[in-house]
Amino acid sequence: MEDQLNALGLVLNLTVLWNTVDLDRAVSELRAQDYPVRDEDAARLSAFVRRHVRLEGHYSFHLPDLEGGHRALRNPDAPEDD
């Protein structure tokens, strides 16, 4: 049971870290395109967004070959998928 809790904590920490990196990239890209991002709004962003995370199943922590980059950012004007 303790190992499962440790693994869950690791997944949570990795998710928050990845979301932080992704949010920073998105805000930087929006600002580079002169999209209006206010500092007070950016300060309220949360890296604990977890709607896209599924905690059931098996996880592999092997780093995939990302071919030198990140995935493309979503268009902020596109409709949201549910």
N, C-alpha and C positions, 0 to 999 in steps of 0.2 A: 504494500500500500504506500509506503514511504517513497519507493522508487517512482510510482505513478505520480505522486504529488510533485516530486522533483522534476519529472519530465513535463508536467503541466506548467510548472513555474518557468521552465526553460522555454517552452512554446510561447507563453505569455510574454516573456522578456524579449524574445526574438520578434514577435509580432509588433510590440510597441517600438522596438528599434527600427524595424523595417518601415513601419508607418511614419515614424519621425523623419527618416531619410526621404521617403516618398513625398510627404507633405512639404518638406523643405525644397525639394526639386520643383514641385508644382507651384509653390508660391514664387520661387525665383523665376520660373518660366513665365508666369503670369505678369510679374513685374517687368520682365524683359520685353514683353509684348505691350507694355503700357496699359495693361488691364488694371482697373482700380482695385488695389488691395490695400486697405487701411491697416496701419500698424496695430491699432486696438482690436481689429478683427482677427488678424494673424495671431495675436497674443492669446486669443481664446480657442484656437484650434486644439484639438485633443488627439494625441497619438493612440488613444485607447479605443479607437473605432474598431469594432470587432464583428460587424454584420457579415463581412465576407469570410470570416474564419469559422471553420468547422473543426471541432475538437475531437470528434469521434474518428476512429480508424487508426491506421499505422502511418508513422512518419519516417521519412528517410532524411538524414541530415548531410547527405552528400551534396557538395556544391556543384550545381550544373554549369556547363560552359555557357556563359552569357554572351559570348562572341564580342567581348570588349565594351559592353554597354548595358544600359537599363532598357526596359520596355518603354514603348512610347506612352506619353501622358495622354489622358483622356481629354477630349475637347470640352472646355467648360460650358459651352453653349449647347452641347448635345443633350438630349433627354436622358434621364437616369434609367438604368435597367433595374428591375426588381427581381 
